Amino acid sequence: MAICCMRGLPEFAEKIPQNAQIVLLPEDDPELRKENIEIAKAQREAGQPVVYVYVEKVTPQISRLVNPRLEIAAA
């Protein structure tokens, strides 16, 4: 998880303990911040280190996929 979320920020990734739970806390979205904290509490393993990442804002994810199509095959 640390590598995925901290790509491009090696100084952050190096500080994150092994098997840590990473909780993203966007400062511009109090509702999402609260929900992320609640989910983290419910999913935390006993003794698991927790890292809170405070971010100024979250920008929309931009897909690199061009004209994706979906096909659902029968089971």
LINGIRA-V56049 format. One record per residue. N is the residue number from 1. BURIAL is + if it has 9 or more other ideal C-beta (glycine too) atoms within 8 Angstrom, else -. Layout:
BEGIN
n=N burial=BURIAL
n=N burial=BURIAL
END
This chain:
BEGIN
n=1 burial=-
n=2 burial=+
n=3 burial=-
n=4 burial=-
n=5 burial=+
n=6 burial=+
n=7 burial=-
n=8 burial=-
n=9 burial=-
n=10 burial=-
n=11 burial=-
n=12 burial=+
n=13 burial=+
n=14 burial=-
n=15 burial=-
n=16 burial=+
n=17 burial=-
n=18 burial=-
n=19 burial=-
n=20 burial=+
n=21 burial=+
n=22 burial=+
n=23 burial=+
n=24 burial=+
n=25 burial=+
n=26 burial=+
n=27 burial=+
n=28 burial=-
n=29 burial=+
n=30 burial=-
n=31 burial=-
n=32 burial=+
n=33 burial=+
n=34 burial=-
n=35 burial=-
n=36 burial=+
n=37 burial=+
n=38 burial=-
n=39 burial=-
n=40 burial=+
n=41 burial=-
n=42 burial=-
n=43 burial=-
n=44 burial=+
n=45 burial=-
n=46 burial=-
n=47 burial=-
n=48 burial=+
n=49 burial=-
n=50 burial=+
n=51 burial=+
n=52 burial=-
n=53 burial=+
n=54 burial=-
n=55 burial=+
n=56 burial=-
n=57 burial=-
n=58 burial=-
n=59 burial=-
n=60 burial=-
n=61 burial=-
n=62 burial=-
n=63 burial=-
n=64 burial=-
n=65 burial=-
n=66 burial=-
n=67 burial=-
n=68 burial=-
n=69 burial=-
n=70 burial=-
n=71 burial=-
n=72 burial=-
n=73 burial=-
n=74 burial=-
n=75 burial=-
END
